[in-house]
Amino acid sequence: MKNILFVCIENSNRSQMAQAFANIFGTDKVKAYSSGSKPSGKINPKAIAAMSDLGYDLTTHDSKSLDEIPQVAYEYAITMGCGDECPLVNAKHREDWQLPDPRNMESEEFNKVRDEIKERVLNLLNKIDCFHKSEL
């Protein structure tokens, strides 16, 4: 089982969707987590709607800080291009994906960011040999 952490500022959009995709497609080989440097305390309704369009219920997620994630060894710590760093996170590999914050985007643009996140998660899972085909 490989642990992956996705980090953005509010932990309400990008990192939440990335966590969902990693857990969906990584199944029993991956445990994904997400957090934020300044969590908003809620999931953006636009993110909930975007994932609902794909059949995933993001309302089961919580917005949380880096202090609230498990203190385990992470295979990857992925930041979302928001200038966040996670210096206290024990991770073998770190990447920054340079994704725009979709918070204020209209649905069509928001969904383009969602789809980019999905593709990047699939590429990451392929790279670490943890991809599992799903219908999502």
N, C-alpha and C positions, 0 to 999 in steps of 0.2 A: 504494500500500500504506500503510495507516494502522496505526500501532503503538498498542496499548492496554495499560495496566498495571493489574493488580488487586492490591491490597495488604491483607493482614490481619496479625495478630500472628504466628501460627505458620506461616502458609503451608501449612496442612495440610487445610483444609476449604473455606471460602467462596471464597477467591481462586483456589484450584485448580479448583473447579467452574466459576467464572466464566471462567477462562482457557480451559477445555475448550469451553464453550458458544460463546465468541467465535470460537475457531478453527474450530469445526464450522460455525457459521452465517455467519461472515464469509468463509469459504473464501479465495479468492485476493485479497480486498480488505483483509483484516485480518491482522495478526500480533499475537497476544495473548501477554502474559507475566504471571507472577505472582511475588510475593515476600512476605516477611514481615519485620517489624521485629525479631522474635526467633524465627527459624524453628526448628521442632521437629526438622528433619532427616528427617522422614518424613511420608507422607500417611496421614491417619487411615483405618483400615480401614472405618469407617462411610461415609466419602466414597467410597472405592473401591467399596463395595457399592451405594451410592445411584446412582453413575454406571453401574455394571455393569448395574443394572436397566434402564437406558436403552440399553444396548449399547455403552457407551464404557469403554475400559480406562484408568483413572486411574493404574494401576501404572507407566505409562511416564513419569509426572511426577516431579519432584524438588522437595523443599522447599528454598527458597533465600532468601538475604538480599538486601536492596536493593543491596548491593555486588556481587552476582553477576549482576545483570541487565544486558543490553546498555545501553550509554550512548548511547542514540539519542533523537531527539525523539519524544515520545509525544503522540498526539492527545488522549488522555484518561488520567488517573491516577485510578482509582476506589478509594476505601477502603471497607471493609466495615462501618463503624459501630463500630469498636473503638477509636476515639480515635487511631488511627495517623495520622501525617502523613508525607509524603514530600517534604521540603523540597529535597532534592538532585536530585529527578527533574525533568527538563526536559519539562514538559507544557503544552500549550495550554489545556486545560480540566481542572478537578478537580471531582470529586463525591464525596460520602460517602453511601452507600446505607443506613446505619442498619439493618443486618441482625443478628439475634441470632446468637450463636455456637452452632452446633448440636452442638458437640463431645460434650456429655454427654446429648444428647437420644436418645429412643427412635427407632427407624426411621421410624415414621409422621410424627413431628414433624420429624425430620431431612429427610425427603423434601419436606416443605412448604417448608423453607428452600431446598432444592435447586431446587424448582419456581419459587420467588420469584426466585431468582438467574437462572434461565433466562429468565423474563419480562423482568426488568430488562435482561439482556444483549440480548435481541431488541429491546426499545425503544431501547436505545443504538445498536444497529446500524441500526435504521430511521432514527433521528435523524441519523446521519452517512452515511446512504445506502450502507450496506455489508451489507445483509441478503441472504442467499442461502437459499432454501428447502431444508430438509433433512428427512429422514424421522425424525430423532431426537425 
